[in-house]
Amino acid sequence: MNILRVNGKTAAASREEKGFAYLKGSWEQETEIEIEFDMKARLIRANRKIHYNGGRAAIVRGPLAYCLEEADNGRYLDLIAVKGKAELTESWDEGMPGGSVTVTAQGVRDIAGTEEALYEPYEWREEEVEVKAVPYFLWNNRKPGEMQVWMRVK
């Protein structure tokens, strides 16, 4: 927690435990409590018992989950891997419905393979890409397309 205010004045919690801040004091019947949480974007991983998400990460910012959309990252989102040590950059995007913070990171896209052949010899080639993530609750509001929350990590 970054900032805690009671009736506009900076306050301190008597204790913090398991994500809860405990306040003590005598206040008027109408008391305003403000809390500002850290909303820095970060990568998280799932419990390793969730095998499908092994080697994958999701972007979260505060309580919000983010996702990749085809509208920003092109088709075949499963071919994108975000760099695990990449810096996550937050920016305000007026192009999102109502305006919203989006998150970008450096990643790679597997560019091997074609859509013509059912099977072909495997050849690994990749290109550097900038990955753009949008708040999950806003996905599919611009145009239809793929969406992905859990991204491969390289």
Backbone as a chain_set.jsonl record, in Angstrom:
{"seq": "MNILRVNGKTAAASREEKGFAYLKGSWEQETEIEIEFDMKARLIRANRKIHYNGGRAAIVRGPLAYCLEEADNGRYLDLIAVKGKAELTESWDEGMPGGSVTVTAQGVRDIAGTEEALYEPYEWREEEVEVKAVPYFLWNNRKPGEMQVWMRVK", "coords": {"N": [[0.855, -1.158, 0.0], [0.59, 2.191, -0.843], [-0.303, 4.861, -0.057], [-2.249, 6.016, 2.633], [-5.1, 7.597, 3.789], [-7.075, 9.35, 6.172], [-9.938, 11.122, 6.35], [-8.73, 13.014, 4.651], [-6.194, 13.378, 5.741], [-2.903, 12.138, 6.05], [-2.427, 8.861, 7.194], [-1.464, 6.095, 9.308], [-1.457, 2.583, 9.266], [-2.407, 0.535, 12.02], [-1.591, -2.028, 12.003], [-0.535, -4.309, 9.417], [-1.715, -7.076, 7.717], [-1.851, -10.053, 5.922], [-2.746, -8.745, 3.585], [-4.556, -6.928, 4.569], [-5.228, -3.748, 6.021], [-5.202, -2.432, 9.193], [-6.994, -0.084, 11.012], [-7.017, 2.178, 13.723], [-8.894, 4.308, 15.818], [-10.865, 7.181, 16.742], [-13.482, 8.458, 15.025], [-15.516, 10.827, 13.256], [-19.043, 10.369, 12.505], [-19.392, 10.311, 9.713], [-16.849, 9.343, 7.905], [-14.115, 9.56, 5.764], [-12.136, 7.306, 4.075], [-9.216, 6.87, 2.33], [-7.329, 4.94, 0.086], [-4.429, 4.376, -1.674], [-3.199, 2.198, -3.945], [-0.288, 0.404, -5.068], [0.129, 0.282, -8.472], [1.791, -0.873, -10.315], [2.746, -2.46, -13.296], [3.305, -5.963, -13.748], [4.78, -9.211, -14.307], [3.224, -12.313, -13.732], [3.178, -15.711, -12.593], [1.487, -18.872, -12.903], [0.481, -21.342, -10.469], [2.519, -24.218, -10.349], [1.134, -26.571, -10.611], [-0.784, -26.153, -12.437], [-0.633, -27.26, -15.288], [-1.034, -26.531, -17.995], [-0.361, -23.841, -18.084], [2.345, -23.815, -17.73], [5.562, -22.421, -18.117], [4.551, -20.041, -18.93], [3.327, -16.661, -18.595], [1.361, -14.047, -17.129], [0.278, -10.678, -17.506], [-0.239, -8.381, -14.975], [-1.723, -5.554, -13.396], [-1.96, -3.967, -10.568], [-5.139, -4.84, -9.4], [-5.959, -5.649, -11.886], [-6.114, -7.845, -14.649], [-4.338, -8.329, -17.67], [-4.409, -8.644, -21.281], [-3.368, -9.975, -24.477], [-4.312, -8.803, -27.666], [-5.473, -9.559, -30.931], [-5.906, -7.292, -32.479], [-3.862, -5.523, -31.817], [-1.492, -7.005, -31.865], [-1.393, -8.715, -34.03], [-2.213, -11.754, -35.926], [-2.25, -15.153, -34.665], [-1.462, -15.35, -31.832], [-0.354, -17.204, -30.123], [2.168, -17.655, -31.051], [3.775, -15.761, -30.021], [6.192, -14.747, -27.644], [6.836, -13.29, -24.576], [9.558, -11.43, -23.312], [11.079, -12.549, -20.445], [12.597, -10.943, -18.732], [12.044, -8.476, -19.566], [11.336, -4.98, -19.54], [8.307, -3.66, -18.378], [6.22, -1.36, -19.794], [4.08, 1.251, -19.068], [1.36, 3.056, -20.465], [-0.923, 5.716, -21.267], [-3.731, 5.226, -23.27], [-5.696, 6.66, -25.523], [-7.081, 5.502, -27.562], [-8.316, 3.239, -26.68], [-11.493, 1.953, -25.571], [-13.09, 4.479, -23.86], [-10.63, 5.305, -22.965], [-7.59, 4.139, -21.557], [-5.046, 2.552, -19.51], [-2.422, 0.97, -21.112], [-0.095, -1.746, -21.556], [3.205, -2.294, -22.562], [5.767, -4.508, -23.792], [8.912, -6.035, -24.559], [9.324, -8.659, -26.886], [9.337, -11.812, -28.681], [8.482, -13.23, -31.854], [7.623, -16.262, -33.299], [8.416, -16.942, -36.53], [8.491, -18.993, -38.265], [7.218, -21.422, -40.565], [4.231, -21.968, -42.553], [0.971, -21.189, -43.893], [0.096, -22.767, -45.882], [1.048, -25.48, -46.167], [0.153, -28.601, -44.686], [1.87, -30.081, -43.077], [5.335, -29.537, -42.454], [8.948, -29.291, -42.725], [10.586, -28.582, -39.636], [11.738, -25.44, -38.753], [13.414, -23.078, -36.918], [12.784, -19.753, -36.586], [12.798, -16.393, -35.582], [11.422, -13.131, -34.799], [12.059, -9.924, -33.427], [9.63, -8.286, -31.453], [7.329, -5.75, -30.358], [5.228, -6.148, -27.718], [1.862, -5.59, -27.016], [-0.346, -5.111, -24.378], [-3.679, -5.095, -23.165], [-6.229, -4.022, -20.817], [-7.981, -6.796, -19.542], [-10.763, -6.691, -19.219], [-11.546, -5.043, -21.256], [-11.221, -6.327, -23.668], [-11.941, -7.31, -27.043], [-13.469, -5.152, -27.815], [-12.881, -3.509, -29.885], [-12.341, -4.687, -32.45], [-13.225, -7.89, -33.836], [-11.276, -10.778, -32.925], [-8.37, -12.784, -32.03], [-7.507, -13.505, -28.581], [-5.377, -13.498, -25.751], [-4.356, -14.391, -22.521], [-2.423, -15.773, -20.948], [0.867, -15.842, -21.692], [3.599, -17.204, -23.561], [6.915, -17.362, -22.207], [10.145, -16.127, -22.689]], "CA": [[0.0, 0.0, 0.0], [1.408, 3.389, -0.928], [-0.79, 6.0, 0.721], [-3.476, 5.819, 3.394], [-5.57, 8.864, 4.354], [-8.356, 9.376, 6.875], [-10.46, 12.5, 6.265], [-7.776, 13.864, 3.947], [-4.901, 13.449, 6.428], [-2.119, 10.912, 5.958], [-2.559, 8.018, 8.384], [-0.697, 4.852, 9.292], [-2.196, 1.429, 9.769], [-1.857, 0.024, 13.277], [-0.863, -3.215, 11.541], [-0.91, -4.84, 8.107], [-1.633, -8.527, 7.803], [-2.535, -10.8, 4.867], [-3.376, -7.832, 2.644], [-5.491, -6.034, 5.245], [-4.686, -2.677, 6.844], [-6.068, -2.224, 10.347], [-6.966, 1.294, 11.487], [-7.609, 2.423, 15.037], [-9.125, 5.72, 16.065], [-12.245, 7.639, 16.918], [-13.758, 9.387, 13.952], [-16.896, 11.283, 13.144], [-19.924, 9.369, 11.899], [-19.035, 10.244, 8.293], [-15.395, 9.354, 7.794], [-13.644, 9.159, 4.439], [-10.857, 6.604, 4.089], [-8.653, 6.737, 0.983], [-6.157, 4.071, -0.031], [-3.833, 4.323, -3.012], [-2.396, 0.992, -4.081], [0.711, 0.34, -6.121], [-0.479, -0.297, -9.681], [2.87, -1.142, -11.266], [2.565, -3.684, -14.089], [4.303, -7.007, -13.492], [4.481, -10.55, -14.805], [2.982, -13.325, -12.704], [3.081, -17.086, -13.104], [0.494, -19.704, -12.233], [0.978, -22.461, -9.681], [3.048, -25.214, -11.291], [0.17, -27.654, -10.793], [-1.596, -25.812, -13.611], [0.322, -27.662, -16.322], [-1.251, -25.807, -19.244], [0.292, -22.53, -18.01], [3.775, -23.958, -17.506], [6.38, -21.631, -19.033], [3.763, -18.888, -19.371], [3.108, -15.605, -17.605], [0.303, -13.081, -17.41], [0.571, -9.324, -17.047], [-1.235, -7.784, -14.092], [-1.423, -4.194, -12.92], [-2.882, -3.878, -9.443], [-6.089, -5.953, -9.46], [-6.384, -5.877, -13.266], [-5.39, -8.752, -15.54], [-4.199, -7.799, -19.027], [-4.377, -9.668, -22.318], [-2.961, -9.593, -25.819], [-5.395, -8.88, -28.643], [-5.062, -9.578, -32.332], [-5.97, -5.92, -32.989], [-2.577, -4.853, -31.579], [-0.329, -7.888, -31.995], [-1.488, -9.57, -35.203], [-2.758, -13.101, -35.765], [-1.455, -16.232, -34.074], [-0.873, -14.863, -30.589], [0.395, -18.288, -29.485], [3.547, -17.633, -31.559], [4.48, -14.664, -29.343], [6.739, -14.975, -26.302], [7.311, -12.068, -23.949], [10.859, -11.643, -22.676], [10.861, -12.613, -19.002], [13.284, -9.861, -18.027], [11.726, -7.226, -20.265], [10.674, -3.929, -18.769], [6.917, -3.423, -18.741], [6.007, 0.081, -19.899], [2.668, 1.632, -18.996], [1.047, 4.335, -21.114], [-2.336, 6.005, -21.435], [-4.109, 5.035, -24.661], [-7.019, 7.227, -25.822], [-7.726, 4.653, -28.558], [-9.092, 2.198, -26.009], [-12.816, 2.46, -25.19], [-13.05, 5.282, -22.639], [-9.241, 5.571, -22.591], [-7.124, 3.176, -20.562], [-3.613, 2.275, -19.454], [-1.978, -0.252, -21.773], [1.246, -2.154, -21.137], [4.012, -2.859, -23.641], [6.987, -5.22, -23.406], [9.632, -6.613, -25.681], [9.112, -10.092, -27.027], [9.715, -12.402, -29.966], [7.43, -13.974, -32.548], [8.091, -17.354, -34.146], [7.95, -16.657, -37.891], [8.645, -20.18, -39.095], [5.984, -22.091, -40.954], [3.328, -21.327, -43.503], [-0.426, -21.614, -43.78], [-0.222, -23.59, -47.041], [1.327, -26.907, -45.963], [-0.372, -29.185, -43.46], [3.081, -30.382, -42.318], [6.559, -29.104, -43.14], [10.125, -29.424, -41.857], [10.654, -27.561, -38.592], [12.858, -24.503, -38.828], [13.139, -22.036, -35.932], [13.17, -18.365, -36.878], [11.964, -15.476, -34.799], [11.676, -11.709, -34.972], [11.784, -9.098, -32.249], [8.371, -7.557, -31.546], [6.832, -5.088, -29.16], [3.967, -6.765, -27.339], [0.972, -4.635, -26.36], [-1.406, -5.751, -23.595], [-4.778, -4.203, -22.786], [-6.986, -4.601, -19.704], [-8.803, -7.932, -19.955], [-12.186, -6.348, -19.284], [-11.81, -4.273, -22.472], [-10.931, -7.067, -24.898], [-12.97, -7.524, -28.059], [-14.294, -3.951, -27.952], [-12.473, -2.725, -31.046], [-12.696, -5.52, -33.599], [-13.107, -9.307, -33.473], [-9.961, -11.376, -33.119], [-7.829, -13.624, -30.96], [-7.141, -12.911, -27.305], [-4.589, -14.423, -24.945], [-3.908, -13.859, -21.233], [-1.184, -16.449, -20.556], [1.823, -15.78, -22.808], [4.873, -17.906, -23.393], [7.997, -16.501, -21.719], [11.462, -16.528, -23.21]], "C": [[0.905, 1.226, 0.0], [0.957, 4.483, 0.023], [-2.118, 5.649, 1.377], [-3.85, 7.158, 4.012], [-6.903, 8.648, 5.059], [-8.783, 10.836, 6.926], [-9.427, 13.466, 5.684], [-6.398, 13.953, 4.57], [-4.195, 12.095, 6.335], [-2.202, 10.152, 7.276], [-1.681, 6.787, 8.224], [-1.565, 3.741, 9.851], [-1.565, 0.978, 11.08], [-1.125, -1.289, 13.031], [-1.368, -3.588, 10.155], [-0.684, -6.338, 8.153], [-2.466, -9.165, 6.697], [-3.316, -9.886, 3.924], [-4.384, -6.884, 3.262], [-4.724, -4.983, 6.041], [-5.68, -2.427, 7.969], [-5.88, -0.791, 10.848], [-7.609, 1.37, 12.857], [-7.795, 3.918, 15.179], [-10.587, 5.99, 16.296], [-12.489, 8.705, 15.877], [-15.222, 9.796, 13.994], [-17.724, 10.199, 12.453], [-19.643, 9.218, 10.411], [-17.533, 10.431, 8.172], [-15.013, 8.852, 6.417], [-12.262, 8.537, 4.573], [-10.42, 6.412, 2.649], [-7.429, 5.839, 1.041], [-5.689, 4.106, -1.479], [-2.899, 3.118, -3.054], [-1.369, 1.141, -5.192], [0.084, -0.359, -7.321], [0.59, -0.569, -10.738], [2.635, -2.475, -11.975], [3.685, -4.67, -13.776], [3.847, -8.313, -14.122], [4.233, -11.461, -13.612], [2.937, -14.687, -13.368], [2.038, -17.829, -12.299], [1.206, -20.763, -11.394], [1.422, -23.564, -10.646], [2.141, -26.423, -11.471], [-0.767, -27.379, -11.965], [-0.701, -26.025, -14.83], [0.178, -26.862, -17.615], [-0.518, -24.467, -19.248], [1.777, -22.617, -17.711], [4.565, -23.182, -18.548], [5.662, -20.403, -19.563], [3.627, -17.889, -18.23], [1.953, -14.732, -18.065], [0.772, -11.727, -16.901], [-0.579, -8.872, -16.162], [-0.753, -6.397, -13.695], [-2.432, -3.915, -11.823], [-3.82, -5.07, -9.514], [-6.5, -6.334, -10.879], [-5.492, -6.881, -13.986], [-5.391, -8.122, -16.93], [-4.158, -8.945, -20.017], [-3.814, -9.089, -23.609], [-4.184, -9.716, -26.714], [-4.798, -8.88, -30.038], [-5.016, -8.163, -32.914], [-4.627, -5.197, -32.846], [-1.37, -5.691, -31.953], [-0.366, -8.816, -33.195], [-2.05, -10.942, -34.877], [-1.754, -14.035, -35.106], [-0.707, -15.767, -32.822], [-0.059, -15.932, -29.878], [1.84, -18.361, -29.981], [4.387, -16.549, -30.899], [4.963, -15.133, -27.984], [7.238, -13.643, -25.774], [8.657, -12.384, -23.297], [10.679, -11.52, -21.165], [11.516, -11.496, -18.217], [13.005, -8.51, -18.673], [11.057, -6.24, -19.316], [9.245, -3.775, -19.279], [6.677, -1.923, -18.685], [4.522, 0.38, -19.948], [2.466, 2.951, -19.726], [-0.465, 4.472, -21.273], [-2.662, 5.933, -22.916], [-5.545, 5.525, -24.867], [-7.796, 6.353, -26.805], [-8.533, 3.51, -27.953], [-10.453, 2.776, -25.631], [-12.761, 3.194, -23.847], [-11.653, 5.701, -22.223], [-8.815, 4.618, -21.49], [-5.606, 3.077, -20.59], [-3.355, 0.96, -20.179], [-0.539, -0.529, -21.341], [1.97, -2.734, -22.339], [5.263, -3.515, -23.063], [7.656, -5.714, -24.669], [9.404, -8.117, -25.689], [9.641, -10.571, -28.353], [8.507, -13.129, -30.532], [8.102, -15.028, -33.406], [7.535, -17.096, -35.547], [8.142, -17.847, -38.827], [7.278, -20.741, -39.46], [5.141, -21.266, -41.904], [1.91, -21.788, -43.231], [-0.796, -22.583, -44.903], [-0.061, -25.078, -46.766], [0.729, -27.396, -44.657], [0.781, -29.545, -42.521], [4.266, -29.915, -43.139], [7.731, -29.275, -42.195], [10.183, -28.264, -40.861], [11.916, -26.729, -38.762], [12.52, -23.355, -37.876], [13.691, -20.698, -36.411], [12.253, -17.479, -36.057], [12.348, -14.037, -35.116], [11.341, -11.001, -33.672], [10.475, -8.354, -32.483], [8.128, -6.799, -30.247], [5.44, -5.648, -28.908], [3.127, -5.721, -26.611], [-0.148, -5.394, -25.667], [-2.417, -4.69, -23.168], [-5.516, -4.822, -21.602], [-7.956, -5.671, -20.213], [-10.265, -7.548, -20.112], [-12.542, -5.544, -20.53], [-11.638, -5.072, -23.764], [-12.194, -7.246, -25.739], [-13.93, -6.342, -28.19], [-13.914, -3.114, -29.163], [-12.785, -3.455, -32.336], [-12.508, -6.976, -33.206], [-11.69, -9.819, -33.722], [-9.555, -12.218, -31.924], [-7.552, -12.803, -29.712], [-6.359, -13.945, -26.522], [-4.139, -13.731, -23.667], [-2.556, -14.458, -20.863], [-0.261, -16.558, -21.762], [3.039, -16.646, -22.505], [5.922, -16.9, -22.932], [9.315, -17.041, -22.24], [12.543, -15.875, -22.384]], "O": [[1.873, 1.289, 0.757], [1.75, 4.979, 0.823], [-2.998, 5.059, 0.75], [-3.03, 7.788, 4.68], [-7.744, 7.871, 4.608], [-8.078, 11.681, 7.477], [-9.272, 14.589, 6.163], [-5.503, 14.555, 3.977], [-4.811, 11.045, 6.518], [-2.063, 10.74, 8.348], [-1.215, 6.482, 7.126], [-2.318, 3.948, 10.803], [-0.345, 1.028, 11.241], [-0.176, -1.631, 13.736], [-2.481, -3.232, 9.768], [0.373, -6.817, 8.562], [-3.648, -8.857, 6.55], [-4.426, -10.221, 3.512], [-5.012, -6.106, 2.544], [-3.702, -5.282, 6.659], [-6.869, -2.231, 7.718], [-4.756, -0.344, 11.079], [-8.616, 0.713, 13.123], [-6.965, 4.704, 14.723], [-11.44, 5.131, 16.072], [-11.802, 9.726, 15.839], [-16.043, 9.186, 14.679], [-17.185, 9.245, 11.894], [-19.655, 8.1, 9.896], [-17.015, 11.539, 8.317], [-15.528, 7.833, 5.955], [-11.339, 9.149, 5.11], [-11.161, 5.856, 1.838], [-6.595, 5.964, 1.938], [-6.478, 3.888, -2.398], [-1.935, 3.035, -2.293], [-1.561, 1.908, -6.136], [-0.434, -1.468, -7.196], [0.308, -0.498, -11.934], [2.36, -3.49, -11.335], [4.837, -4.29, -13.567], [2.668, -8.49, -14.431], [4.94, -11.392, -12.606], [2.688, -14.796, -14.569], [1.738, -17.469, -11.161], [2.389, -21.038, -11.593], [0.759, -23.808, -11.654], [2.35, -27.22, -12.385], [-1.465, -28.28, -12.43], [-0.09, -25.084, -15.336], [1.179, -26.551, -18.26], [-0.097, -24.001, -20.307], [2.413, -21.593, -17.462], [4.271, -23.274, -19.74], [6.108, -19.79, -20.534], [3.791, -18.231, -17.058], [1.617, -14.693, -19.249], [1.573, -11.65, -15.969], [-1.746, -8.966, -16.544], [0.444, -6.111, -13.663], [-3.605, -3.658, -12.092], [-3.362, -6.202, -9.67], [-7.306, -7.247, -11.06], [-4.266, -6.78, -13.94], [-6.352, -7.454, -17.31], [-3.902, -10.089, -19.641], [-3.788, -7.874, -23.805], [-4.997, -10.624, -26.543], [-3.754, -8.277, -30.287], [-4.167, -7.873, -33.758], [-4.295, -4.346, -33.671], [-0.329, -5.146, -32.32], [0.541, -9.631, -33.367], [-2.328, -11.26, -33.721], [-0.564, -13.733, -35.011], [0.523, -15.793, -32.771], [0.84, -15.604, -29.105], [2.655, -19.064, -29.384], [5.579, -16.427, -31.184], [4.248, -15.826, -27.26], [7.985, -12.943, -26.457], [8.86, -13.487, -22.79], [10.187, -10.506, -20.67], [11.037, -11.135, -17.142], [13.661, -7.518, -18.357], [10.313, -6.623, -18.414], [9.013, -3.762, -20.488], [6.902, -1.289, -17.655], [3.794, -0.172, -20.773], [3.293, 3.857, -19.623], [-1.187, 3.482, -21.396], [-1.95, 6.513, -23.735], [-6.496, 4.875, -24.431], [-9.022, 6.441, -26.882], [-9.342, 2.886, -28.639], [-10.558, 3.98, -25.393], [-12.426, 2.6, -22.823], [-11.501, 6.392, -21.216], [-9.597, 4.322, -20.586], [-4.963, 3.467, -21.564], [-3.999, -0.049, -19.891], [0.144, 0.355, -20.823], [1.42, -3.57, -23.057], [5.751, -3.136, -21.998], [7.028, -5.799, -25.725], [9.304, -8.756, -24.642], [10.315, -9.831, -29.069], [7.63, -13.583, -29.796], [9.036, -14.732, -34.151], [6.319, -17.037, -35.731], [7.975, -17.721, -40.041], [6.303, -20.548, -38.734], [5.308, -20.054, -42.04], [1.688, -22.686, -42.418], [-1.882, -23.162, -44.883], [-0.949, -25.862, -47.1], [0.784, -26.702, -43.642], [0.684, -29.341, -41.311], [4.214, -29.897, -44.368], [7.535, -29.394, -40.986], [9.871, -27.121, -41.197], [13.017, -27.262, -38.898], [11.467, -22.729, -38.005], [14.895, -20.535, -36.612], [11.076, -17.786, -35.866], [13.434, -13.758, -35.624], [10.461, -11.421, -32.921], [10.232, -7.848, -33.579], [8.646, -7.154, -29.188], [4.581, -5.62, -29.788], [3.612, -5.047, -25.702], [-0.823, -6.219, -26.284], [-2.062, -3.554, -22.854], [-5.436, -6.034, -21.401], [-8.663, -5.462, -21.199], [-10.937, -8.02, -21.028], [-13.724, -5.378, -20.833], [-11.886, -4.544, -24.848], [-13.317, -7.321, -25.239], [-15.069, -6.51, -28.626], [-14.563, -2.106, -29.44], [-13.427, -2.896, -33.225], [-11.703, -7.27, -32.322], [-10.996, -9.344, -34.621], [-10.291, -12.346, -30.945], [-7.386, -11.585, -29.767], [-6.642, -15.14, -26.613], [-3.605, -12.623, -23.709], [-1.636, -13.724, -20.501], [-0.556, -17.265, -22.725], [3.448, -16.799, -21.354], [5.82, -15.712, -23.239], [9.564, -18.246, -22.233], [13.729, -16.076, -22.648]]}, "num_chains": 1, "name": "protein.A"}
